[in-house]
Amino acid sequence: MQFNSIEFLIFLPAVFLLYWLLPHRFRWPLLLAASLVFYMSLNPVYVPLLLGTTLVSYFAALLLERCKTGSQKRLTVAVALVITLGVLFLFKYFNFTFGAISDLIGLFTERPRALTLSLVLPVGISFYTFQTIGYIIDVYRGDAPAEKHFGVYAVFVSFFPQLLAGPIARSKSLIPQLKQEKKFDEKTAGYGLKQMCWGFFKKLVIADRIAMFITNVFSGPENFTGFSLLLAAALFTVQIYCDFSGYSDIAIGTAKLMGIELMTNFRSPYFACSLRDFWGRWHISLSTWFRDYVYIPLGGNRKGKFRQLLNILITFLLSGLWHGADWSFLVWGGGHGIGRVFEELVFPKKRQIKSRVLKAVRGILVFLFCAFMWIFFAAGSVKDSFYIIGHMFDGISSPVRYVTAGLEGLGFDLRNIVIIGVSLAILTVFDAFSLKNDVIEYISGRKMALRWIVYVLFAVFLILCIPAARGTEFIYFKF
């Protein structure tokens, strides 16, 4: 069951009604049952993994509070991390690691056959693994108490709105909300419903429509050349943002329907004027996770400039590896790491830029850099990435033919160009306004006639512009 499915359209209203009809003491069992049903609908085989990770982290946290010495605590954390990360390694990194070892040996002698496992990556495993690791470390540091109620803790790990692709929740934020007795608030639920609609717009109207034209490019780039490759790379920059931030909006909005607040995961990232700013706006729950549990423990900026730059690079390499067991993700993460190191050397944080023109120029450069690096993220391999980069300007000496041939190569027609163009204009205005205002709150505060005109026009555009083809899976499900 995915957010963009008929099943979810039936599932969510049923959970919503039961949640508010039941007394408070029965709500956590409902959310736990609903979350397990939601996960089992995708593949019931991997439910034991989710429950196993939950049990390990639950008992590890309880044991941490009983440990009397620092060495006992460190041993407990080490064992818990070895188990949880070991499962993640087995399913996600085993084949990549032994393939890399085999390739390395092949540089000096005959390449041995790589040891591989035929395992399907469980959906959401990277997200709930990191969520439980964060919880264990918070308890170890004394930043959060160990949760005694297993049922509530199980809901924290498996809460269905954010189980598959985040936002990655922190225990000190989500668990107290699960315990708090809530009364239905029409304003909060209304806001959540509107946020979900905005998320569906980004996913269904923009991301899925773009996917219709560019998916084949990245699965077989050698079949394309020139402007087709350049346009596909540019459109993927939009697709990945609308697909993932759309998921986050739907997840956050769904949680709001039950009176639960999840952290904001995106804040107009393509308006950033530095890579530091970009990563403070993109996938915020993951970037702050790496900051708190990798970058700062490595020493952050406390051990000199060289160590700070090294810590930045290591953090981004690990972030790339988190996204996927492939060299292209390491290149993507490493590229962003090198970009951040360059910024730290050339544009120190303390040096503020007041000129709007310079900010705009830097913003354009940051956007172009991110768009370039997304090529490695989207392509199936580093080889494919370099093919796209090397051939995207073929034929540019004849600009008109270059553009028309590229559009024809992707199969664009006037209708789709107009729909994508209008949708991107709406998205740009929304994100620009969001820099200083809450757009949903702002529209909700207008006079009834005006806001309902906006709602009706938006709903009509949303319904008319959803592609006829079945919705594609969210991109971040594969991570």
C-alpha positions in Angstrom: 0.0 0.0 0.0 1.4 3.4 -1.0 0.1 6.9 -0.4 -0.8 7.2 -4.1 -3.0 4.1 -4.1 -6.7 3.3 -3.9 -6.0 1.1 -0.9 -4.6 4.0 1.1 -7.7 6.1 0.1 -9.8 3.4 2.0 -7.2 2.7 4.7 -6.6 6.2 6.0 -10.2 7.3 6.6 -10.9 4.1 8.4 -7.9 4.6 10.7 -8.8 8.3 11.2 -12.4 7.6 12.2 -11.4 4.7 14.6 -8.6 6.8 16.1 -10.9 9.6 17.2 -13.8 7.3 18.2 -11.8 5.1 20.5 -10.8 6.2 24.0 -7.2 7.3 24.4 -6.0 4.0 26.0 -6.9 2.1 22.8 -5.3 4.5 20.3 -1.7 3.1 20.5 -2.9 -0.4 19.8 -4.9 0.9 16.8 -1.8 2.8 15.5 0.4 -0.2 16.0 -2.0 -2.6 14.2 -2.6 -0.1 11.4 1.2 0.4 11.0 1.8 -3.3 10.8 -1.1 -3.8 8.3 0.3 -0.9 6.3 3.8 -2.5 6.2 2.5 -6.0 5.6 0.6 -4.8 2.6 3.9 -4.2 0.9 5.6 -7.4 1.8 4.7 -9.4 5.0 8.0 -11.4 4.8 9.9 -8.4 6.3 7.7 -7.6 9.2 9.8 -9.9 11.5 12.8 -7.6 10.6 10.9 -4.6 11.7 9.8 -6.2 14.9 13.3 -7.6 15.6 14.9 -4.2 15.3 12.2 -2.8 17.6 12.9 -5.5 20.2 16.7 -5.1 20.1 16.6 -1.3 20.5 13.8 -1.5 23.1 15.7 -3.8 25.4 19.1 -2.2 24.7 17.7 1.2 26.0 16.2 -0.5 29.1 19.6 -2.1 29.8 21.4 1.2 29.3 19.5 2.7 32.2 20.5 -0.2 34.4 24.2 -0.1 33.5 26.3 1.2 36.4 29.6 1.9 34.6 30.5 3.6 31.4 32.1 0.5 30.0 28.9 -1.4 30.5 27.0 1.3 28.6 29.5 1.3 25.8 29.3 -2.4 25.5 25.5 -2.4 25.4 25.5 0.3 22.7 28.1 -1.5 20.7 26.2 -4.8 20.7 22.9 -3.1 19.8 24.6 -1.2 16.9 26.3 -4.3 15.6 23.0 -6.1 15.5 20.9 -3.3 13.9 23.6 -2.2 11.5 24.5 -5.8 10.8 21.0 -6.5 9.5 21.1 -3.4 7.4 24.5 -4.4 6.0 23.3 -7.9 5.2 20.4 -6.7 3.1 21.8 -3.5 1.6 25.6 -3.6 1.5 26.7 -7.2 1.5 26.8 -7.7 -2.3 28.4 -4.3 -2.9 31.1 -4.8 -0.3 32.1 -8.3 -1.5 31.9 -7.1 -5.1 34.3 -4.2 -4.3 36.7 -6.6 -2.5 36.6 -8.9 -5.5 37.3 -6.0 -7.9 40.2 -4.9 -5.7 41.8 -8.4 -5.7 41.3 -8.5 -9.4 43.7 -5.5 -9.8 46.6 -7.7 -8.7 45.6 -11.2 -9.7 42.7 -13.1 -11.3 39.4 -11.7 -10.1 37.7 -14.2 -7.9 33.9 -14.7 -8.1 32.2 -12.3 -5.7 30.1 -13.7 -2.9 26.5 -12.6 -3.4 23.1 -13.0 -1.7 19.8 -13.0 -3.4 17.9 -10.7 -1.0 15.3 -8.1 -1.7 15.9 -4.9 0.2 13.1 -4.4 2.7 11.2 -1.1 2.1 12.0 1.5 4.7 14.8 -0.4 6.4 17.3 2.5 6.3 14.8 4.8 7.8 13.6 2.8 10.8 17.2 1.5 11.4 18.5 5.1 11.7 15.5 6.0 13.9 16.2 3.2 16.3 20.0 4.0 16.3 19.2 7.6 17.1 17.0 6.5 20.0 19.7 4.2 21.5 22.4 6.9 21.3 20.0 9.5 22.8 19.4 7.2 25.8 23.1 6.5 26.1 23.9 10.2 26.2 21.0 10.9 28.6 19.2 13.1 26.1 16.1 10.9 26.2 14.7 8.4 28.7 14.2 4.7 27.8 10.6 4.1 27.0 9.2 1.4 29.3 5.9 0.9 27.4 6.8 -1.6 24.6 3.6 -0.9 22.7 4.1 2.8 22.6 7.8 2.3 21.6 6.7 -0.1 18.8 4.4 2.6 17.5 7.3 5.1 17.6 9.4 2.8 15.3 6.7 1.7 13.0 4.3 4.8 12.8 2.9 4.3 9.3 2.9 7.8 7.9 6.7 8.1 8.2 7.7 4.4 8.3 8.8 4.0 4.7 10.6 7.2 3.9 10.7 9.5 7.0 10.9 12.1 8.2 13.2 10.3 10.7 11.6 11.0 14.1 13.4 11.6 17.4 12.0 9.8 20.4 11.9 12.9 22.7 9.6 14.5 20.1 7.3 11.7 18.9 6.9 9.4 22.0 5.4 12.0 24.3 2.9 12.8 21.6 1.9 9.2 21.4 1.3 9.2 25.1 -0.6 12.5 25.3 -4.3 12.3 25.4 -5.6 14.4 22.5 -8.9 16.0 21.5 -9.9 16.4 17.9 -8.9 19.8 16.6 -10.6 20.8 13.4 -8.0 23.4 12.5 -5.0 21.0 12.9 -6.8 18.2 10.9 -7.8 20.7 8.2 -4.2 21.9 7.9 -3.0 18.3 7.6 -5.5 17.6 4.8 -4.4 20.7 2.9 -0.7 19.7 3.3 -1.5 16.2 2.0 -3.2 17.7 -1.1 -0.1 19.8 -1.7 2.0 16.7 -1.4 -0.2 14.8 -3.8 0.1 17.7 -6.3 3.9 17.6 -6.2 3.9 13.8 -6.5 1.1 13.1 -8.9 1.0 16.1 -11.1 4.7 17.0 -11.3 6.9 14.1 -10.3 4.9 11.3 -12.0 4.3 13.3 -15.2 8.0 14.1 -15.5 8.8 10.4 -14.8 6.8 9.5 -17.9 9.4 11.2 -20.1 12.7 10.7 -18.3 12.7 7.3 -16.7 13.8 5.6 -20.0 16.7 8.1 -20.3 18.3 7.0 -17.0 17.6 3.3 -17.5 19.2 3.4 -21.0 21.0 6.7 -21.6 23.0 5.3 -24.6 19.7 5.5 -26.6 19.6 9.3 -26.2 21.8 12.2 -27.0 21.9 16.0 -26.9 19.1 18.1 -25.4 17.2 14.9 -24.4 19.9 14.1 -21.9 20.3 17.7 -20.7 16.5 18.2 -20.3 16.2 14.8 -18.5 19.0 15.8 -16.1 17.2 19.2 -15.4 13.8 17.6 -15.0 15.1 15.0 -12.6 16.2 17.8 -10.3 12.5 18.8 -10.1 11.3 15.2 -10.0 13.4 14.1 -7.1 12.4 17.2 -5.1 8.6 16.9 -5.8 8.6 13.1 -5.3 10.4 13.2 -2.0 9.1 16.4 -0.5 5.6 15.3 -1.8 5.9 12.1 0.3 7.0 14.1 3.3 4.1 16.5 3.0 1.7 13.6 2.8 3.3 11.9 5.8 3.3 15.0 7.9 -0.2 15.9 6.9 -1.4 12.3 7.7 0.1 12.5 11.1 -1.6 15.9 11.7 -5.0 14.2 11.1 -4.3 12.3 14.3 -3.0 15.4 16.1 0.7 14.3 15.8 3.4 16.7 14.7 6.3 15.3 12.6 9.3 17.5 11.9 9.5 19.6 8.7 11.7 17.8 6.1 12.0 20.4 3.3 12.1 24.2 3.3 12.4 25.5 -0.3 15.8 23.9 -0.8 16.3 25.2 -4.4 16.3 28.8 -3.0 19.4 28.1 -1.0 22.4 30.4 -1.7 25.0 27.9 -0.4 25.5 24.2 0.0 25.4 24.6 3.7 22.0 26.3 3.3 20.8 23.7 0.9 21.5 20.9 3.4 19.7 22.8 6.0 16.7 22.8 3.8 16.8 19.4 2.1 15.8 16.1 3.8 16.3 17.9 7.1 15.6 14.9 9.3 18.5 13.0 7.7 20.9 15.9 7.4 20.4 16.7 11.1 20.7 13.0 12.0 24.1 12.9 10.3 25.1 16.1 12.0 24.1 14.9 15.5 25.2 11.2 15.3 28.2 11.3 12.9 29.7 14.8 12.3 29.6 16.0 15.9 30.9 12.7 17.4 33.7 12.8 14.9 34.8 16.1 16.4 32.7 18.6 14.3 34.6 21.9 14.1 36.2 21.5 17.6 39.5 20.0 16.6 40.9 22.4 14.0 40.2 23.3 10.4 41.7 20.2 8.8 39.7 17.8 11.1 36.5 19.9 10.4 37.0 19.5 6.6 37.8 15.8 7.0 34.7 15.3 9.1 32.5 17.1 6.6 33.8 14.8 3.8 33.4 11.6 5.8 29.8 12.6 6.8 28.8 13.3 3.2 30.5 10.0 1.9 28.5 8.1 4.5 25.3 10.0 3.5 25.9 9.0 -0.1 26.4 5.4 1.0 23.2 5.5 3.1 21.3 6.3 -0.1 22.5 3.2 -1.9 25.2 0.5 -2.2 26.6 1.8 -5.5 29.7 3.8 -6.5 27.4 6.4 -8.1 26.0 7.3 -4.7 29.5 7.5 -3.2 30.4 9.9 -6.0 27.2 11.9 -5.4 27.9 12.1 -1.6 31.6 12.8 -2.1 30.9 15.5 -4.6 28.7 17.3 -2.2 31.3 16.8 0.5 34.0 18.4 -1.7 31.6 21.2 -2.5 31.1 21.8 1.2 34.8 21.7 1.9 35.3 24.3 -0.9 32.7 26.5 0.7 34.3 26.3 4.1 37.6 27.4 2.6 36.4 30.1 0.3 33.2 31.3 1.9 33.4 31.0 5.7 30.1 31.1 7.5 31.1 34.2 9.4 31.4 36.1 6.1 27.9 37.3 5.4 26.9 38.4 1.9 24.5 41.4 1.9 24.3 42.0 -1.8 21.1 40.6 -3.3 22.8 40.2 -6.7 25.6 38.1 -5.2 23.1 36.0 -3.3 21.2 35.4 -6.5 24.3 34.5 -8.4 25.4 32.1 -5.6 21.9 30.6 -5.5 22.0 29.9 -9.3 25.4 28.3 -8.9 24.3 26.1 -6.0 21.2 25.0 -8.0 23.4 24.1 -11.0 25.8 22.2 -8.9 23.0 20.2 -7.2 21.4 19.6 -10.6 24.8 18.3 -11.9 25.3 16.0 -9.0 21.8 14.6 -9.3 22.9 13.0 -12.5 25.0 10.5 -10.5 22.1 9.9 -8.2 19.7 9.2 -11.1 21.8 7.2 -13.4 22.2 3.5 -13.0 26.0 3.6 -12.8 29.0 6.0 -12.8 29.6 4.9 -16.5 26.0 6.0 -17.4 26.5 9.3 -15.5 29.6 10.1 -17.5 27.8 9.2 -20.8 25.1 11.6 -20.0 27.5 14.4 -19.0 29.7 13.7 -22.1 26.8 13.7 -24.6 24.3 16.2 -23.3 25.6 19.1 -25.5 25.9 17.0 -28.7 24.4 19.1 -31.6 24.2 22.3 -29.7 25.8 24.2 -32.6 22.4 24.1 -34.2 20.3 25.4 -31.3 16.8 25.2 -32.8 17.4 21.6 -34.1 19.1 20.8 -30.8 16.0 21.7 -28.7 13.3 20.3 -31.1 15.1 17.0 -31.5 15.5 16.7 -27.7 11.9 17.3 -27.1 10.9 14.8 -29.8 13.4 12.3 -28.4 11.6 12.5 -25.0 8.2 12.4 -26.6 7.0 15.8 -25.3 3.8 17.3 -26.8 2.3 20.8 -26.3 -0.2 19.6 -23.6 2.4 18.1 -21.4 4.8 21.1 -21.8 1.9 23.4 -20.7 0.9 21.2 -17.7 4.5 20.9 -16.5 5.2 24.6 -17.1 2.1 25.8 -15.2 2.8 23.3 -12.4 6.4 24.5 -12.0 5.2 28.1 -11.9 2.8 27.2 -9.1 5.6 25.3 -7.3 8.0 28.2 -7.6 5.6 30.8 -6.3 4.7 28.5 -3.4 8.3 27.9 -2.4 9.3 31.5 -2.8 6.4 32.6 -0.6 7.3 29.9 1.9 10.6 31.5 2.6 8.9 34.0 4.9 5.3 32.8 5.3 3.3 29.7 5.8 1.4 29.4 2.6 -1.3 27.1 3.9 -1.9 29.3 6.9 -1.9 32.4 4.8 -4.6 31.1 2.4 -6.6 29.7 5.3 -6.7 33.2 6.8 -8.2 34.8 3.7 -11.9 35.6 3.3 -14.1 32.6 2.7 -14.9 33.4 -0.9 -11.3 34.0 -1.9 -9.9 30.9 -0.2 -12.6 28.7 -1.7 -11.9 30.0 -5.1 -8.2 29.0 -4.6 -9.2 25.5 -3.2 -11.6 24.8 -6.1 -9.2 25.9 -8.8 -6.4 23.9 -7.2 -8.6 20.8 -6.9 -9.7 21.1 -10.6 -6.2 21.5 -11.8 -5.0 18.6 -9.6 -7.7 16.2 -10.8 -7.4 17.1 -14.5 -3.6 16.9 -14.6 -3.0 13.6 -12.8 -1.4 11.3 -15.5 -3.7 8.5 -16.7 -1.0 5.9 -16.0 -0.8 4.3 -12.6 1.2 6.3 -10.1 4.9 5.4 -9.8 6.5 4.2 -6.6 8.1 6.9 -4.5 11.8 7.2 -5.3 13.0 7.0 -1.7 11.3 3.7 -1.2 14.4 2.0 -2.6 16.6 3.4 0.1 
